[in-house]
Amino acid sequence: MGERIILGAGEQAWEGWTATQQEQLDLTNPSSFERFFSAEQADAFLCEHVWEHLTLQEGRAAARLCWRFIKSSGQLRVAVPDAHFPDAEYQRTVQVGGPCPADHPAADHQIVYDVETFAEVFRQVGFEVTLLEYHDAKGQFHRQPWSIAGGPVYRSALLDHRNAAYRSGQGPLGFASIILDARKRA
């Protein structure tokens, strides 16, 4: 197939990536992947701020599903809200159940991951995990250089408009995500 697939793309569209919605590829429904891929596998998956809409158990099952439908040496780049980002308003917004009203995008958040729990979701399946952006338990931000060619994540220190002051050295992060690469070993 040779495709790079965005899972739960919403309004995101990135050149070189095939955007899909839950109706096409549902992380909780293996048969949707079987129909979409048939006997093929993806080269890469990109999934930004979707996993938090699944329970921890569903997230683990979704990681297994991605493992099954990605080629050897394929990569899943995934981002979720960061439980250790030290900003009270951010935490109020991303909390389980969201901040209200019922139509808020976070209203169906099932979990807010910390980096340790999130990385383990993918390690347990067999993925090799590389942490790209995250806050540790003390609220300290960690970032290693990463390329948007491997999968652009808008809600990142690198791209998000709310982080312009941070990028220019003029202020703190305005929005944060845990971003990791989960690679299927050859």
N, C-alpha and C positions, 0 to 999 in steps of 0.2 A: 504494500500500500504506500509506504514511504511518506506517510502523512504526519504532520504535527497538528495536534488537536487541542483546542481550548475546551475544557469541560465547564459547563455552566457559564458561558461567556457573557450573558446579559447583553449589554450594549457594546462590549469590547470587540474590536476587530483589529487584528495585527497582521501586517503583510507576511505572507508565508505560513499563516496558521489558519486552520479550518475551525471556525467558531461553531460550537454546538450548544444547544439548550437542553434542559432536563428532559424534554419530550423526546429528544433523539438519543441522548446518552444519559441515563439515570444511574447515578452512583449507587443507588440502592436496588437496582434491577439488572441482574446479570443478563437476562434475555435481551435487553436493549443493546448491550454491547455485542452479543452474539449476532443480532440482526445487522447492526451497523458494520461490524468488521468481518463477518462471515469467517473465513479461514485466515484472514490477514491480521496484522498487528500494527500498532502505531509506532512511529519512531520516537515520538515525544508527546507528553501531555503537559498542559499548562492549566492550572486551576487556582484562581485568585478569589479568596474570601467566599468559599463554598463549604469547606469541611466543617465550619462552625455551625452550619445548618443541619448537621447530622449528629446523632448521639455518638458517644465514644465507641460503642459497639458497631454502629453503622459506619463510622469512620474507619475502623479496623477492617471491616468487610470491604469497604470501598478501596482501601489500599491493596487488599488481595485481588480485587477485580482489576485494578490498574496493572498490577504485576502480571496478571494473566494475559492482558491484551497489549502489553508493550514488548517490543523486541528486546533481545539480549543487548546490553549496553545502552538501552533506551533510558531516557530521563523523564521524570515527572518533576516539574517545578511547581511548588504549591505554597500558597500564602494564606495566613489566617490572622485575625486580630491577636494581639500580644497581651497576655494576662499580666505581664511584668512591666508594661509601659507605664511609667509613673505620672500619669495625667488623669485626674479624677473625672473630668468631663468625658474624656475618651472612654474610660472604663464604664461610666454611666451609659454611654451610647452603645457600647458593644456587649453589655452584660446579657446574660441568659434572659431571654424574653424581651430584650430591647428596652428602650426608655419610654415606650408608649409614643404614639398611639398604635393601635393594632396593625395599621398599614405601614409602619416603619420597617425599613429593610432588615433591621435586627430583631424584629418581633418574634421570629422563629429560631433565633439562636438557641442551640441546645447545649453548647459548651464554649468556654473561653479557654483556649489552650495556653499552657506555659510551654516553653521550648522543650523541656525534658519529656513531657507527656506526648507532645506532638511528634518529636523525632522518633520516639519509641513506637508509635503507630506504624511507621514505615519500616523501622529496623526489624520489628517482629515478623514482618512478611518476608524479609530477606533483602530489602533495599539497602544499599550503601548510602548513608545520609551525609550531606555536606550542608552545614548551617551557613546561610548567606547574610541574614539580618535577624537580630533578635535582641531582647533585653534579658539579662540574667535575673536571678531572684533578688538581687540588690538594686535592680532598676538601672543597671549600667548597660548602655547600648554597645552591641558588638556588630561589626560589619566587616565582611571580607569582600574584596573586589569581585564583581560578577558582571557578566555581559548580557545585555538585553537580547543578543542573538540567541541565547539559550532559552529565552522566554521572557518577554517583558512583563513586569509586574508594576502596574501603575501605583498602587498603594505601597510605595517603597521610598526609602531615603533618596534613591536615585531619580525617580520620576515624578512623584506626587507634588503638585503645586503648593501644598501646605508645608512642604519641606524646603522651599526656595531659600529661606533665611538660613537654614541649617547648611545647605550646600554652599552658600556664599560665606559661611563662617560668621554670620551675623545673628544667629539665634539657635534655639533648640529645635528638635524635631517637632513638627506639628501633627504628624500622624505616623504610626508605626505598624508594622506587620512582622510576624515570624515568617521568614522566607527560607525555604530549604529546597535543595535538590535531592531527589531520591533516585538513585541510579540502579538499574538492574544489572548485576554483574553478568559478564559474558559466560 
